[in-house]
Structures are given as structure tokens and as C-alpha cells.
């Protein structure tokens, strides 16, 4: 017995990897930013996770404090400075910093640096549809 239980039961493997070029256009562009690149959606990972590259311009912005009942969310800063709220305080996260928020954890993020910033957002489990990132959350909104 292995842990976890095997999900692929074939004998020879299959040709199923995906490749995405860095210069591919983002799937979602909010007016005035940010741009969101769907690197791996719940549909492409069979619901295991979603991975998105979130690119923010220099204008301040980001979702208000919120929480998720059914998913965890993680942030990995690629460039710039992103202010992340961990439920108790705001922290200036910089390149290479990582934040994990389990289900129910209050969190928020903003770019208030006046410079562009980008990060990876990881959701687990992933939703089968791309709808998770249709628009930013509103004040007190839950997802």
C-alpha cells in the first residue's frame, strides 16, 4: 500500500504534461490591473489545486479582509513588495517570502508600494471551473 492511494493506475505513463510560455497573455485583466495568469486551474489538476500568477501595477489595490470556508490559499512573492494581512497584522512581504492561510484564516493582500509587484497564488483544493478569480472580493465577502 502506498500513501496516498495511487490516482494513476496505468502501466506505462502517459503524455499529459502542460507547458505555458512566460509571455502568454493573461487570462484575466481587471480594469487598471491586476493581470492574472491561470498557470494551473482546478480543471487541469483534477481539482487538486489552482495556481495563478498575480501581476499588480503600481496603483494601490487588492482585496479586503476575507476568509474561505473550503479552500486554503498560499502566496509566494516573485517581485516587488506585497502587503499581506495574516489575521492579526499587515506584513510587507518581499521576493521569496511565503504565506500560507488555511481554511477559515482571515487574510488580505495589497500592493501599496507604488511599484509593480507579482506573486503566485495557490489554492487547494482547486475548483473545476475558472470562476474562483472572476473579480476581487468585496469588504467582508467570503468565498
C-alpha positions in Angstrom: 0.0 0.0 0.0 1.2 3.5 -0.8 0.3 6.8 0.7 -1.6 8.5 -0.8 -3.5 5.9 -2.8 -2.4 6.0 -6.5 -4.6 8.1 -8.7 -3.0 6.9 -12.0 -3.3 3.2 -12.5 -1.8 2.8 -15.9 1.4 0.7 -16.5 3.4 2.9 -18.9 2.7 6.5 -18.1 1.1 9.0 -20.5 1.9 12.1 -22.4 -0.1 14.6 -20.3 2.2 17.4 -19.2 1.3 21.0 -20.0 3.6 23.9 -20.9 2.9 27.6 -20.6 5.2 30.2 -22.0 6.0 33.2 -19.8 5.0 35.7 -22.5 1.5 34.2 -22.9 -1.3 36.8 -22.4 -3.1 36.7 -19.0 -6.5 35.1 -19.0 -7.9 37.8 -16.7 -7.3 41.5 -16.9 -9.0 43.8 -14.3 -9.5 47.4 -15.4 -6.5 49.2 -14.1 -4.9 45.9 -13.0 -4.1 43.3 -11.9 -3.4 40.8 -14.6 -4.0 37.2 -13.7 -2.3 34.2 -15.4 -4.0 30.8 -14.9 -1.0 28.6 -14.6 -2.9 25.6 -13.4 -6.7 25.5 -12.8 -8.8 23.1 -10.8 -9.9 21.7 -14.2 -6.4 21.0 -15.3 -5.3 19.5 -11.9 -8.5 17.4 -11.4 -9.5 19.6 -8.5 -6.2 19.2 -6.5 -5.2 22.8 -6.7 -5.2 26.1 -8.6 -2.0 28.1 -9.3 -2.2 31.7 -10.6 0.4 34.4 -11.3 -1.0 37.7 -10.0 0.7 40.8 -11.5 -0.1 44.1 -9.9 0.7 47.5 -11.3 2.0 50.4 -9.2 -1.5 51.7 -8.3 -2.7 50.7 -4.8 -5.2 47.8 -4.7 -6.1 44.4 -3.5 -9.0 42.5 -1.8 -10.2 43.5 1.6 -10.0 41.2 4.6 -11.9 37.9 3.9 -11.7 34.2 4.5 -12.6 31.0 2.6 -14.6 28.2 4.1 -13.5 25.4 1.7 -10.0 26.3 0.4 -6.6 27.2 1.7 -4.6 29.9 0.0 -0.9 30.5 -0.2 1.2 33.4 -1.5 4.7 33.4 -2.9 6.2 36.8 -3.8 8.0 36.8 -7.1 8.9 40.6 -7.3 8.2 43.8 -5.6 6.5 44.3 -2.2 3.0 43.0 -1.3 1.4 43.8 2.0 -0.3 40.7 3.4 -2.7 40.6 6.3 -2.4 37.4 8.3 -5.4 37.9 10.6 -3.5 40.0 13.2 -1.2 42.4 11.3 -0.1 43.6 7.9 3.4 42.5 6.8 5.5 43.8 3.9 6.3 40.5 2.0 9.1 40.7 -0.5 10.7 38.5 -3.2 11.0 34.9 -1.9 8.6 35.4 1.1 5.8 32.8 1.5 2.5 33.0 3.4 0.0 30.1 3.9 -3.6 30.7 5.0 -5.6 27.6 6.0 -9.4 27.3 5.5 -11.1 29.9 7.7 -8.0 32.1 8.1 -8.7 35.8 7.7 -6.4 37.4 5.2 -6.0 40.2 2.6 -3.3 41.5 0.3 -2.5 44.8 -1.3 0.2 46.5 -3.3 0.8 49.9 -1.7 4.4 50.3 -2.7 3.9 52.5 -5.7 5.9 49.9 -7.8 4.7 46.8 -9.7 4.6 43.5 -7.8 3.9 39.9 -8.7 3.2 36.8 -6.8 2.0 33.2 -7.1 -1.4 32.3 -5.6 -2.0 28.7 -4.8 -5.5 27.4 -3.9 -6.2 23.9 -2.6 -8.3 22.2 -3.5 -8.8 23.7 -6.9 -12.2 24.4 -8.4 -13.1 22.6 -11.6 -14.2 26.0 -13.1 -12.0 29.1 -13.5 -14.6 31.1 -11.7 -12.6 31.4 -8.5 -10.9 34.5 -9.8 -13.7 36.4 -11.5 -13.3 39.6 -9.5 -11.7 40.8 -6.3 -13.5 40.1 -3.1 -15.5 43.0 -1.6 -15.4 44.1 2.0 -16.2 41.2 4.4 -17.0 38.9 1.5 -16.4 35.2 1.9 -15.5 32.8 -0.9 
